[in-house]
Amino acid sequence: MNVLLVDDQSVIHEVARGLVRKARRGAKLHVATDLEAAIALGRELDDLRLALLELNLPGCAGIEALTRLRAALPGVPVLVYCGNHEPALIRATLDAGAAGYLSKSTKAGAMVAVVRLVLAGVTYVPSEALRGAPKGGQRAPRLPTSAYSSDLTARQSEVLNLLLCGLSNEQIGRQLGISENTVKQHLHCVFHAFGVSSRSQLIAAASRRSVRLN
């Protein structure tokens, strides 16, 4: 299995190589430092299962880089990672078809979990994307609340995403600023929406229901 990294910072290359190895045994990381090289390399690789894209590339950056990479490598999920935490940017990348958005400040263990999820077909959405979403007459971004279940609220989707990253109930509560008991209440609703009774069943069900954003 091959993974393509698109990043011009050499310090990131070894970090990403370690993450990919931990996420999937036997996976090989191939590096391109600009978009044109990434497209050429991606077209040559057999069994390309994932592309990791840094948005701030020389020559072509932002949503344009994501759009062009997806068009050139159809069927290959693109996981965006960036140092920018702005909810509007996260939503824009997801709306443009990214398979997920990963912050560079994310802890290594959580990064590995996100890569595994995307490889399993789950569209990963960080909790920041669900904050400050447009209201009223503005067009709402196509966030994958419905990618999991149309019955989930925004908060329940946040709890689900953090659970899929491997966080405990206590950690989820700290991350979202809510009590552990409230986390359990949200999870009860999520379990019910998916018709499951355990975390392992929920992860499997979320993977099966994942929907790509086009």
N, C-alpha and C positions, 0 to 999 in steps of 0.2 A: 504494500500500500504506500502511495506517495502523497506527500503534503507539500504545498507550495507556499513559501514565505516571500512576501513582497515588502521589503524594507531596506532602506539605504544605510542604516546604522549597524555597523558590525558588532557592537556590543549586544545587540538584541539577538543576533543570529544564534549564538551559543545558548542563550537563555531559552529561545524558542525550540531549539533542537532537543534540549532536555525535557521541556514540557511535552513535546510530541512523543518522545520515547516513553514517558510515563503514561501518557494517555492511551497509547496503542503500541503494544510490543511489536517490533519489527517494522514500524513505520519509518520511512525515510524522508527527511526534510531537504527540499531543494530551494535554493535562495536566488532571488532576483532583486536587483537594487533599484529598478525603475519599471514603469508599467509596460513599456514596449518589450523589454527583456522578459518580463513575467508572462506576457501573452505568448511570446515565441516559445518559451520553455514549457509553459503549461500545455501547449498544443502537441509537444513532443512526448510528454510523459504518459505512460500507460498507468491505468488504475489510479488516476488522480482523484483523491477523495475529499480534499479540503484545500482551500486557499486562505491564508492569513494575510490580511491587507492592512498595512499602516496607511492611514488617510493622508498624511502629510508627505507626499512623494515629490521629488523634483520633477518639474515638467508637467505633471498632471496630478492634481490632488483633489481631495474632498469627494463629493458625491459623483463627480465626473469619472474619477478613477474607479470607483465601485461599479458604476454603470458600464463602463467600457470593459472591465474585467469580466463581469457577468455575461456580457454579450459575446465576448471572445471565447469564453469557456462555459458554454451552456450546460447545465446539469451539475456543475461543481459548486457546492455551497461555499460562500465567501463569509468568513468570520472577520469582522472589522475590529481592529484594536487601536486605541488612540489615547492620548493624554487628556483630551478634552472631555469633560463630564457634563456638558450642557445638555439638558433633556431634549431641547429642540433638535440638536445635531443627532442625538441617538435615535430619535423618532424618524428623522429624515433618512438615515441610513437604512433603518428597518423598512420604511416605506418604499425605499428604492430597491428592496429585495435582499438585503443582507441576511445571512442566516443567524446573525447575532452580533452583539456589540460588547466588546471586552475592554474595560479600562486598564491602562498600564499600571494603575495603583492596586489592582486586584492581587490578593495573596496568591502565591504559587499553587497551593493546593486547590483553590477555587478555580484558577485558570485551567488546571488539568481537568477538573470536573466539567467545565464549560466545553472544552475541546471534545471530551468524550460524548457529551450530550449532542453537540452539533454533528459529530460523526455518526451518532445513532439516529439522526434525522429530526432532532428537536430544535426548534427555533428558540434561541436563548434571548431573553429580554431582561436587561438589568432593571432593578426597581426604579432607578432614576427616570426611566422613559415614561413611567406612568404618572409622573408628577408634573403639574403645570400643563396638562394637555389642553388644547383649544376647546372652548365651549361656545355655546350659542350658535351663531350662523357660520362659524369657521368650519372648514372641513376637518373632521377628526382623522388623525393618523391611523393607519391600519395596523394597530398593535395586536399581537397574537393572544389577546384574552380569548377570542373565539377560536384561536388555533388549538387551544386545549379544550375549552368547553364554553359555550355561550352562556352558561348559567353562572359563571364566575364573576365576581365583582373585581374592580381594580385592585383592591387590597388583597383579595384571595389570590389573584394572579401574582402579586408581589411575593406572598408567602410561598406559593408554589415554586416560583423561580428560585428563591433562596433555598428551599428544600432540595430542589434538583441540583443545586451547587454543593450539597452535602452538609449544609448548616443544621445544627440541632435546633430544637424549639427555643432554647434559651438564647442561642446566637441570633436566630431570626428575630426574636423579640428585641434584642439590643440593637440590631441593624435598623429595625423599623420604628423603634421607640414605643413599643407596646409591651404589655405584660405577657409572660409565658402562657398564662391562662387564656388570654385573648388569641394567641397564636394557635392554641389547641382548638379553640372554637372555630377559627377560620379553617383549620385543617379538617375538622369534622365536616364542614360544608364542602370542602374540596373532595374529600373521600366520597361523600355522598354523590357529588356531581359526576364522578368517574365510576361509581359503583364498585369501589375497592375498599379494603379494610386494613391495608398496611402500606408502608412507604415503598417497599419493593414493588408491590402491585401498582402503586400510583406512578412510579417512574416508568414502568413498562407501558402503562396505559397512556401516559403523556407522550411517550415516544411514538406510539401507534397513531395518536390523534394529531400529531404535529402537522401543520400546514405551512407550506412555503408562501412567503409574501412576494407577489409579483408587482 
